[in-house]
């Protein structure tokens, strides 16, 4: 579902790329704080490559991403999000995870506790 949504929003110049930059920078910062360096490198290199692409993708766009590029970015963002959800429960950064998941800073609400 996430993968194809990047393909759908690729029709507007810069929308898919800027969404990927936002997601990958946010998750890259979280992985850095959580001491997951392999995922930090993946997230930040994805953000850097997409920022380089965005230079040529804003109006007037000289290149476009296409199906292959948008599906690759969607798949990579999906991997980052799955790793975030998988490791959020064991993380030492409980406050960051709670504020990231709920949008608030409520320290007593744990969305992963069942």
Secondary structure, DSSP 8 states (H G I E B T S, - for coil): -HHHHHHHGGGSTTHHHHHHHHHHHHHHHHHHHTT-HHHHHHHHHHHHHHHHHHHHHSSS-S---HHHHHHHHHHHHHHHHHHHHHHHTT-S-HHHHHHHHHSS--TT--TT--
